[in-house]
Every structure is written in C-alpha cells, then in structure tokens.
Amino acid sequence: MEDPNLKHLGQETKYAFTYDPDVLDVFPNRHLDIDYFVKFNCPEFTSLCPMTNQPDFGTIYISYVPDEKLIESKSLKLYLFSYRNHGDFHENCIVTIMKDLKAIMEPKYIEVWGKFLPRGGLSIDPYANYGKEGTRWAEVANQRLFQHDMNPETITNR
C-alpha cells in the first residue's frame, strides 16, 4: 500500500550530512483500538563534539506508543544519520530527537535513551521521555523518568 506522504520509501537514498528533521515521515496507525510499543535501536549513532569536533559514538534507543501516526523507519534512519556532522552535546541530541519525534508523530508516549561510548574515561547515557497530557501515559512518563535507571546495567562493552 503506497502512501503519497512518504517522501523517502522506495526512492533513491539521499543522505543529509547536517541535522535535518525535515526528512522525517509518518504514516497512519491502523490499530487505534490498542496501545502497543514500537522500539528502534540505532547502534551506530554518530555526532560531533561541539567543542573538539571529534566524533562521538553511541546507541540510541527509541520507544513509543503511537497515537494516530507512526514514524517511517527509513526516514528515521536518514534523520539519525543527519547528526553525523552535527556538533552538539549528548544530552541535547537525545532531547532534540525526542522533541522532533514528538512533534511529528504526536505519540501517546515516547522515550529516547542514548548510551554513548566513553571519551576521556566517561560515558554519558542521557534519557528523555514524554507522556501525552490528559492520558494515563503522562503518569507512565513520570514513573519511568523517576525509575528509569533504578537497576543500572553491567557495562561490558565500554
């Protein structure tokens, strides 16, 4: 089923080398009768340190409960790739990703968690989330934020 609103799917891939939220596409949720999670893992996320211009590498986890729209995965890949030459701090990248996805999808719930490889002996794992006001997902967002790292993982790969 083709959707005329999807700009990238089935087209030649053109990569943006600077931050570009305009590449994001959405498509309609055909299952409005139930709540469900969609999760994306991006283990090859790259951005640049805004101070040194050196590359930063990390894994980005994006989970959301859609409302009327879902994010198209190829456009998400292109969007995340657009950070490749973007200079920003890890925390700002994660919050911006969450805000951009929230703006285009208007999900019931979304969370974005970055797990960056260390530089200078320190790794940074910023987390941001949102639950739609007036729904039970607003309280879920508060609880997940309060408890998101209550059981820290054992770090074996960094």
Residue pairs with C-beta under 8 A, 6 or more apart in sequence:
2 10
3 9
3 27
3 28
5 25
5 26
5 27
6 25
6 27
6 72
6 75
7 23
7 25
7 75
8 23
8 25
8 72
8 74
8 75
8 78
9 25
9 72
9 74
9 75
13 74
13 78
15 78
15 81
15 82
16 23
16 78
16 81
16 82
17 82
17 84
17 85
18 82
18 85
18 86
19 82
19 83
19 86
19 88
20 78
20 79
20 82
21 79
21 82
21 100
21 103
21 104
23 75
23 78
23 79
23 82
24 71
24 72
24 75
24 76
24 79
24 100
24 101
24 104
25 71
25 72
25 74
25 75
26 69
26 70
26 71
26 72
26 104
26 105
27 69
27 70
27 72
28 68
28 69
28 70
29 66
29 67
29 68
29 69
29 70
32 67
32 68
35 65
35 108
36 65
36 66
37 63
37 64
37 65
38 63
38 64
38 65
38 66
38 70
38 71
39 61
39 62
39 63
40 60
40 61
40 62
40 63
40 73
40 76
41 59
41 60
41 61
42 59
42 60
42 61
42 62
42 77
42 80
43 59
44 57
45 57
45 58
45 59
45 60
45 80
45 83
45 114
46 55
46 56
46 57
46 83
46 84
47 55
47 56
47 83
47 84
47 86
47 87
47 88
47 90
47 93
48 54
48 55
48 56
48 84
48 85
48 86
48 87
48 88
49 55
49 56
49 87
49 89
49 119
50 87
50 88
50 89
53 87
54 119
56 90
56 116
56 117
56 119
57 116
57 117
58 90
58 114
58 115
58 116
58 117
59 114
59 115
60 80
60 94
60 97
60 112
60 113
60 114
60 115
61 111
61 112
61 113
61 114
61 115
62 76
62 97
62 101
62 110
62 111
62 112
63 110
63 111
64 71
64 101
64 105
64 107
64 108
64 109
64 110
64 111
65 107
65 108
65 109
65 110
65 137
66 105
66 107
66 108
67 105
67 106
67 107
67 108
67 132
68 106
69 104
69 105
69 106
69 107
70 105
71 101
71 104
71 105
79 100
80 97
83 93
86 93
88 96
90 114
90 116
90 124
90 126
91 124
91 126
93 114
93 126
94 112
94 113
94 114
94 126
94 127
94 128
95 112
95 126
95 128
97 112
98 110
98 111
98 112
98 128
98 129
98 130
101 107
101 110
101 112
102 110
102 130
106 132
107 130
107 132
108 131
108 132
108 135
108 137
109 129
109 130
109 131
109 132
109 137
109 140
109 141
110 129
110 130
111 127
111 128
111 129
111 130
111 141
111 144
111 148
112 127
112 128
112 129
113 125
113 126
113 127
113 148
114 124
114 125
114 126
114 127
115 123
115 125
116 123
116 124
116 125
117 123
117 158
118 158
123 155
123 158
125 149
127 145
127 148
127 149
129 141
129 144
129 145
129 148
130 141
131 137
131 138
131 139
131 140
131 141
131 142
132 138
